[in-house]
């Protein structure tokens, strides 16, 4: 059996769940490179210097609007450029190259079918807009594995609000407690806690530069292939 990360104590028992809900960016796929290119091209359009991938990685997790607000603030343009204008530029750039540099994390492609074959129902809950979420899942060739998808603009609120998770639990015909959220950030942990849902996080994702252990998820895994060992 794979060992759990030593950065977090293992759960007292495996998780008994009927459904798994996955975050997308930073959990299933490393999307930061494509996002960073779009951010930097947006900043160039506005006459600002590039932010760079390393910095952009620390801005991810709370949705596109927050990402753009952080980019404008970094460039000192928050008072000069409307967020809506910068967001439109970003959407255009990202829409052209949203799956050029993006890759699935190791073990994701093999582990997801394994979980589905065990009878677990799978879904995605992301703060990424739907216009990018479904095409990206299709480009990564994993869309067919998920019964439901909640994207960042499907509801009036997004994670860390629990509404998208609770809606997915309903679609999957189970309770929040019968689902397990798999994410990478404190946003995911907060959303799961608010929904009354157990949460496992990966150690390698996007968490605004902060170790995920500080958010106290129920368990942390260093490799996606460790996930089946945690589930009854």
C-alpha positions in Angstrom: 0.0 0.0 0.0 1.4 3.5 -0.9 2.4 5.5 2.1 0.8 8.9 2.9 2.7 12.1 2.9 4.5 12.7 6.2 3.3 16.3 6.0 -0.1 15.3 7.3 -1.2 12.6 9.7 -3.1 9.8 8.0 -6.9 9.5 8.6 -7.9 7.1 11.4 -9.7 4.9 8.8 -10.1 4.8 5.0 -12.8 7.1 3.7 -16.2 5.4 3.1 -17.6 7.3 0.1 -19.8 6.7 -2.8 -18.6 9.6 -4.9 -15.4 11.6 -5.6 -15.4 15.2 -6.5 -12.2 16.6 -8.0 -10.8 20.1 -8.3 -9.2 20.6 -11.8 -6.4 23.1 -11.8 -3.5 22.0 -9.6 -5.2 18.7 -8.7 -5.9 16.8 -12.0 -3.9 19.0 -14.4 -1.0 21.3 -14.3 -2.6 24.3 -16.1 -0.3 27.1 -14.8 1.9 27.4 -17.9 -0.9 28.1 -20.3 -2.6 30.5 -17.8 0.7 32.3 -17.2 1.2 32.8 -21.0 -2.2 34.3 -21.3 -1.7 36.6 -18.3 1.7 37.8 -19.6 0.2 38.5 -23.1 -2.6 40.4 -21.4 -0.1 42.5 -19.4 1.8 43.1 -22.6 -1.3 44.4 -24.3 -1.7 46.8 -21.4 1.9 48.0 -21.7 3.1 46.2 -18.6 6.0 43.7 -17.9 5.4 40.0 -17.8 4.7 38.5 -14.4 6.2 35.1 -15.2 4.9 31.6 -14.5 6.3 31.2 -11.0 4.4 34.3 -9.8 1.2 33.5 -11.6 1.2 30.1 -9.9 0.7 31.9 -6.6 -2.3 33.7 -7.9 -4.4 30.7 -8.9 -7.3 29.1 -7.1 -10.0 31.7 -6.6 -11.2 32.0 -10.2 -10.5 34.1 -13.3 -11.6 37.5 -11.9 -9.3 37.2 -8.8 -6.5 36.1 -11.1 -6.9 39.2 -13.2 -7.2 41.5 -10.2 -3.9 40.2 -8.9 -2.2 40.6 -12.2 -3.4 44.2 -12.4 -2.3 44.9 -8.9 1.1 43.5 -9.5 1.5 45.7 -12.6 0.2 48.8 -10.7 -2.7 49.0 -13.1 -5.6 48.3 -10.7 -6.7 52.0 -10.8 -6.0 52.6 -14.5 -7.5 49.5 -16.2 -11.0 48.1 -15.6 -11.0 44.5 -14.6 -13.5 43.7 -17.3 -11.2 45.0 -20.0 -8.2 43.0 -18.8 -10.5 39.9 -18.3 -11.6 40.2 -21.9 -8.0 40.3 -23.1 -7.2 37.3 -21.0 -10.1 35.3 -22.2 -9.1 35.9 -25.8 -5.5 34.9 -25.2 -6.3 31.9 -23.0 -9.0 30.7 -25.4 -6.3 30.4 -28.2 -3.9 28.3 -26.1 -5.6 26.7 -23.1 -4.3 23.2 -23.7 -0.9 23.7 -25.3 1.3 23.3 -22.3 -1.2 21.8 -19.9 -0.6 18.2 -18.8 -2.3 15.7 -16.4 -0.3 15.1 -13.2 1.4 11.7 -13.0 -1.0 8.9 -12.2 -4.2 10.8 -13.0 -4.9 9.1 -16.4 -4.6 5.6 -14.9 -6.1 6.2 -11.5 -9.4 7.8 -12.5 -10.6 4.8 -14.5 -9.5 2.5 -11.7 -11.8 4.5 -9.3 -14.7 4.5 -11.7 -14.4 0.7 -12.2 -14.7 0.3 -8.5 -18.2 1.8 -8.7 -17.4 5.2 -7.5 -19.2 8.1 -9.2 -16.8 10.9 -10.3 -17.4 14.7 -10.8 -15.4 17.9 -11.1 -15.8 21.1 -9.2 -13.7 23.9 -10.4 -13.5 27.7 -10.2 -12.5 27.7 -13.9 -15.1 29.1 -16.3 -17.2 26.5 -18.1 -16.1 27.8 -21.5 -12.6 26.4 -20.7 -13.4 23.6 -18.3 -15.3 21.2 -20.7 -13.0 21.7 -23.7 -10.0 21.2 -21.4 -11.3 17.9 -20.0 -12.0 16.8 -23.5 -8.5 17.7 -24.8 -7.0 15.8 -21.8 -9.2 12.8 -22.8 -10.8 12.4 -19.4 -14.2 14.1 -19.9 -16.1 10.9 -20.3 -15.1 9.7 -16.8 -17.1 12.4 -15.0 -20.9 12.2 -14.5 -21.2 15.9 -13.6 -19.1 19.1 -13.7 -19.6 22.3 -11.7 -17.7 25.2 -13.2 -16.8 28.6 -11.8 -19.6 30.5 -13.5 -22.4 27.9 -13.1 -23.6 29.4 -9.8 -23.8 32.8 -8.2 -21.0 31.7 -5.9 -17.9 29.5 -6.3 -15.5 27.7 -3.9 -14.9 28.3 -1.0 -18.7 28.7 -0.9 -20.2 25.1 -0.5 -23.0 25.6 -3.0 -21.3 23.9 -6.0 -20.2 20.9 -3.9 -23.7 20.5 -2.5 -25.2 20.7 -5.9 -22.9 18.0 -7.2 -23.6 15.7 -4.2 -27.3 16.0 -5.2 -26.6 15.2 -8.8 -24.6 12.1 -7.7 -27.5 11.0 -5.5 -25.6 11.0 -2.3 -25.1 13.2 0.8 -22.2 15.6 1.3 -20.7 13.2 3.8 -20.9 10.4 1.2 -18.6 12.3 -1.1 -14.9 12.9 -0.9 -13.4 16.2 -2.3 -9.9 15.9 -3.7 -8.3 19.2 -4.1 -5.0 21.2 -3.8 -5.7 24.4 -1.9 -7.1 26.0 1.2 -10.0 27.1 -1.0 -10.9 23.4 -1.5 -10.5 22.7 2.2 -12.7 25.6 3.2 -15.4 24.6 0.7 -15.4 21.0 1.9 -15.6 22.1 5.6 -18.6 24.4 4.8 -20.3 21.6 2.9 -19.7 19.0 5.6 -17.6 16.9 3.2 -14.3 15.1 3.9 -11.3 16.4 1.9 -8.0 15.0 0.7 -5.5 17.3 -0.8 -2.5 16.8 -3.1 0.8 18.3 -1.9 1.9 19.5 -5.3 -0.8 21.9 -6.5 -1.6 25.6 -6.3 -2.1 27.1 -2.8 -0.9 30.6 -3.1 2.6 29.6 -2.1 1.5 28.2 1.3 2.0 24.6 2.4 -1.3 22.8 2.2 -0.7 21.2 5.6 -1.5 24.5 7.3 -5.1 24.2 6.1 -5.5 20.8 7.9 -7.2 18.7 5.3 -8.2 15.2 6.4 -5.2 13.7 4.5 -2.5 14.8 2.1 -1.1 12.7 -0.7 2.1 13.3 -2.6 1.1 11.2 -5.6 -2.3 10.8 -7.2 -1.8 7.1 -7.3 -2.1 7.0 -3.5 -5.7 7.9 -3.6 -7.3 4.5 -4.0 -5.6 3.2 -0.9 -7.6 5.8 1.1 -11.0 4.7 0.0 -13.2 1.9 1.1 
